[in-house]
Amino acid sequence: MKCIKSTFLFTLFAAITFGFFTSHAYAKKSIIIGAPLSTAYLYGWDAERGIKLAVDEINAKGGVNVAGEKRPFKVEVIDTRDLEPGVPVSEALMALERLILNKKADFILGGPNRSEAALAAMSLLSKHKKVSIVTSGVLTPKYHALVAQKYDKFKYCFRIHGEAKGIVGDMLANFMELKEKHGLTKIFLIAQDVSHARGAAKVMGKVAGSKGFEITGTEIFPTGTTDFSMGLLKAKSTGSQIINIWMDMPESAILLKQWYDLKIPALPFGGTLAAAEQPGFWKATNGRGEFTLCNVINAGNAPSDATPWTMKFYNAYAKKWGVEPEGLGSSSSYMAVYTLKEAIERAGTLDSDKVVTALEQTDIMGVYGRLKFDPKSHQVIFAKDPKDGAVGSILQWQDGKRIVVFPKSIAKGEILLPPWMKK
């Protein structure tokens, strides 16, 4: 009996020891992706889902080939809370540093999501020499401008989705079409009181004004606002025909409901409009969001045939998460993982400087077109055709569906006006 007990204890000890060293070895082999995201908000949770979907697919095929050794990705997500009202930038920076120091992240993907937090994080990434690919939120042009201005310091920072100036260009192309087709020339600007939104509205005002549009007014609303009626009534009283909206807060759904109830004779057109990007918007507004337009930044965040990979991703996301791709960060976060994998494999190492060089040489076809980075600014290169570069998507809600209306190379329909505007 004593012999049996000793044998059992020895076997148990051996199993525990083997398990410890096996799991420890696996942990050492894993490539840690740190994902600092504001997880309670759309641009945080859709990025997390996009990243995890790509990681699962890559690991199922054996992982990343690093100089002949297959290594899996492992994702560590931390909530930065930077999209929440009143949360200081310092909290996002502390969260990012915990990912680097405590979770031993090899690379940073996703955020921070708020432009102010991402800009502040650049110095921290530089200090720790951590390659970062911004995939969701962070629309300020200042991000890639800083990389170009101080390349040696900020060379570890990349952005794989569109930014405010590119978005303004796409929006303006649609405004010009609406002007030619329907005679819409008066634009009212509504923005959330955050850096990228204020900046984008200001740029749009200047650019649209130079193209013959009349800017009838601008209203700035604090994050968390729940009543937009005064701004909407101003738009109506000034004879505005387009309401250009820049908001990433969920309360923007209330704005669209009030627009419908008040029958404001102006087309709501979001530069960023988080609530309207989501598949559940129609149900959340009881159909009162019909005719709303919004920019989901990259193809794949709404159904289209931009590339052979677009609907493959779209359907895989829907199958895994039980909801269709939801907004700005979905396809870009997914593609960031594949882009990083491809760069690591070409570099043959996890060394930050060598991976930076490999990322600068990226040239792959992805969910939203050909992906290449500007080697000086590390901004993904835009195009109107997916064969030439990363393409965006502007959609309109029509009869309960998100219909891509821009760019023409991938469009599934045309912009419709609400009946009270036609009168």
N, C-alpha and C positions, 0 to 999 in steps of 0.2 A: 504493500500500500504506500509505504514511504517512497519507494523507487518510482512508482507511477506518479505520485505527487511532484517529485523532483523533476521528472521528465516533462510533466505538464507545465511547471513553472519555467523551465528552461526554454520550452517551445514558445510559451507566451512572451518571454523576455526577448527571444530571438525575433519573433514576429513584430513586436513593438519597435525594436531596434532597426530592423530592416525597413519597416514602414516609415520610421523617422528619417532615415538616411535617403530612402527613395523619394519621399515627398520633398526633402530638403534639396536633393539634386534636381528634381523637377522645377522647384521654385527658382533655383539658380539659373536653369536653362530658359525659363520663361522670359520673354521680352515684355516688360511692364509698360503699358500705355496708361498714363495718368490723364484723367478726363475731368478738368475743373469746370463744372456746369451749374447753372442755376436751375436745379432739377424740378422745381415747382412750376416752372414756366415753359411754354411751348418750345422756345429756342434752346432750352436745356434738355427736356426729356426726349425731343425728337432726335437731337444729336446723340444722346446716350443710346437710343435704340438703333440708329444708323451705325454707330461704332460697333455695338455688340453683334449686330447681324453680320457685318463684314468679318469680325473676329471669329465668329462661329463657323462661317464658311471656310475661312483660311485654315483654321485649326483642324477642321474635318478633313482637309486635304493634306494634312501633315505639318502645317505651320510654315515658318519662314526659313528659307535656305540661307544660312549665314556661313559662308565659306565652306560649304559641304555638309554642315550640320543643321538638321531640321529642328527649329525651336518654335514653340507655340507662343502666341500672344496671350497676355493676361491683362484685363481691364480693371483699373482702380478708379472708381467714380467718387468725387467729393462734391458736396453741395456748396457752391460759392455764395449763393443767395444774392448775387449782384444785380439781378433784375427786380428784386423786391424793393418797394418804396422805403426810403430812409436808411437802407443798409449801406454803411460806409465802404469805400473801396478797399480799405485796409483789411476787411474781413475776407474778401476774395483773395488778397495777396497772402494772408495767413493760410488759407485753405490750399493755395497753390504750393506754398512752401512745405506744408505737411505732405503733399503728394510726393514732392521731390526728396525730402529728408526722411520721412517716416515710411512711406510706401515704396521708396527707391525707384520711382518712375524713370524709365529710360528715355521716354518721349512723352510729349504733352500734345494731346489732340482735343479739339472742341472749343474751349473758351479760355479765360472768362468771357461771358457773353456780352456784358455791357461794354461799350466802347471805352468809357473812362477807366474801367478796371483792366481791360486788355492793354491799354496804353501804359498804365502804371506797371503791369506785369512784365513788360518788355525788358526792363532793367534787371528784374529778378531772373528771368530766363537767361539773360546774358551772363549774369554772375555765376550761375550754375552750369552754363554751357549746355542747356537743354533745347534740343530742336523741338519747335512747336509749330503745329499747323492749325490755324484758326479755321473753324468750320461752321460756326453758327453765331448769329448776332454780329457785333463788331463791324459796322458798316462805314465807319469814319475813314475818309481817304488819308487821314493823317497817319494811319497805321503803316501802310506801305511806303508813304512818303518818308517816314522816319528811318525805315530800313535803307532806302536809297541815300538819304542824307548822312547816316552814320552806319554805313555797312559793316565795318569791322566790329562795332558794338552789337548791332541788332541782326546780324546775318542768320541767327538761329530762328528767326520769326518768318513764317510763311502764312499766306491766306489763300484758301482754295475755293472761295466763293466770291460773288460780286460785292461791290461796295457802292457807296452813295452816288459818286459821279457817274458810274456806269448805269446805275438804276435810273438816274435822272435822264440820261441819254435815251434809254429805252422808253421811259415814260413820255418824253418829248416827242419821240417818233409816233407814238400813239395819239398824242394831242394834235399833232400836225394832220394826222389822218382824220380825226374827228372834226377838225376845222374845215378840211377840204370836203368831207362827205356830208357833215351835218351843220356846218357853220358855227361850231362851238368855239368861242374866243375868250370867254370870261372865266378866270380861274380863281377860286377861293382856297386858301391854304390853311390846313389844320394840322398841328404838330403836337406831339407829346414833349413835355419839358425835359428832354434828355439831349445829350450832345449830338448824336447822329441825326436825330429827327429835326432839331432846330437848324442844324447845318444844312441838311438836305432841303428843307423848306426854303431856306434863304437862297441856296443855289438855284433851286427850281424857279423862284421868283425872278431872279436876275436873268436866267437863261430864257425862260418863257417870255419874259418881257421884251427881250431882244429879238424874239421871233414873231412879234406882232400880237401877242396875247396880252390881255388886260388883267392885272392882278387886282382883284376887287377887295382883298383884305386878308389878314392873317390872324388866326387864333391859336394861342399856345395853352395846352391843358396840362396840369400837373399829373404825374403818375398816380393812378388810383381814382381819377375823376369818374363820377357815375351819372352826371347830367351834362349833356352837350347841346341842349336845346337853344341856348342863347347864341352860340356860334353858328348853328344851323340856320336860325332865323336871320342872322346877319348875312349869311350866304344868300338866302332867299331875297332879302330886301335890297341887296346890291345887284340883283339880276344875274348872279353867277350861274354858269352852265356846267362847270366841272368843279368838284370838291376834291382837291388833292390832299390825301391823308397820309401822315407819317406817324404810326403808332405801333408799338410792339406789346402794349399791355392788353390783357384779356377783356378789359372794360370797353374796348373798341366795339365789341358786339352791341353794346347799349347804344353807341353812336349810330350804328346802322339801323337798329330798330326804330330809333327816334327819327332818323331820316325818312324811313318808309312811312311811319305813322303821320308825320307832318307833310308828307308828299312834297318834299323839297324838289323843285324842278331843276336839279343839277345832278350830274352823274358822279357817284362816289368812286374815286379811283385811288386805291392805296399804293403808295410807294413801298411802305411796309405797313401791313395791316394784319397783325397776328391772328385775330379772331376769325377773319374771313379766309385765311389760308387753310384752316382745318376742315376735314371732311364732315365734322359734326356741326358746322356753322349753320347749315340749312335747318336742321332740327332745332338747334339752340335758338334760332330767331323765328321759328315757325314759318319759314319761307319768306320772311320780311327782308332777308338779305339778297333777294333776287336783284340782278343787274349790277351788283357790287363787283368791282374789278380790283384785283390785287396782284402784286408782284411777288412770286415765290422764289425769285432770284435765280435758281438753277432748275433746268429741266429734270424731270424725275420726281419732283415734289407735287406734280399733277400729271395725269395720264397723257402721254404723247408717244410718238415714235421717233424721238430725237436720234437715238442710236439703237442697235440691236440689244443693247444692255439695259435700256431704259425701262421697259415693261417687265423685263426679267427681275430687275431690282424692285420695281413697284409691287409686283405680285409676291415676291419673297418677303418683303417688309409686311405686307398685309397679312400674309399667312402666319408669320412669326408673332406679330403683335396684335392681330385682330382688328387692325385699323389701317386704312390706306396712309401712305406717307403724308405727314401732317403740315409741314411748313419749311421755312428757310433751311434748317439744319439737317434735314433727312438725307438727301442724296449726297450732299457735300461731305457730311461726316462719314458716310459709308465709303465714299471714294477716297477720303483721306487715308483710311487704313490700307486700302489697296495701293495707293500711291506711295505710302511709307514702306510697305512690304517690298515693292518693286525697287525702291531706292536703296534699301538695306541690302537686298540681294545683289544689286550692281556694285555697291560699295564693298560688299564682302565683310562688313564689320558694323558694330554699333557705334563706332567712334563718331562723335558729333560733327566734327569738321568735315569728315569724309562723307557723311550722310548729307550734309548741307550741299556739298558739291554734286552729289548724285541727284538730289532733289532739283537743283538748278538745271540739270540735264534731262529732267522728266519730259517725256513725249509719248503719252499713251492715250488710247481711246477709252472713254469711260461712260458713265450713265448720262452725263450731260455734254458730251462732245469730247473734242481733243483737249487733253490737259497738258499745258505747259506753263511754267512760271517765268515771269520776267526776271532775268538773272540779277538785275540790280535792285529791284524793289520787292521781289518775291511775291508779287501779286499774280494770281492766275490770270491768263490772257483771255479776254472776252472775244466773242465773235457773234455774228448773226446766223451763221451756218455751223452746225456741229462738226463738219469736216475740217473747219478752220480753227476752232477754239471752243471754249466753254460758252454754252448758250443759256440764256435765261428763260423764264416762262412767266408770262402775264396771263392770268385766267379771269374769266367772268362767270359768275353764278347764273346759270340758265336752266330753269325748270328742275332745280334740285341737283344739278351736276356742275362740276368744275370743268369748264371748257377752255382749253388753251387757245388764246387769240393772237399771241405774239411770242416769238418772231414768226414771220410768215413761213419760214422753212420747216416749222414743226406744228403750225397752227391747226386746230381741229374745228374752228368756227370763226365767226366775225362778231364784233362788238354790237350789242343791241341796246337801244334806249328804252327807258321805262315809258309806259303809255302816257303818263302825265307830263312828260317832257315833249312828246310828239305834238300834243295839243298846243 
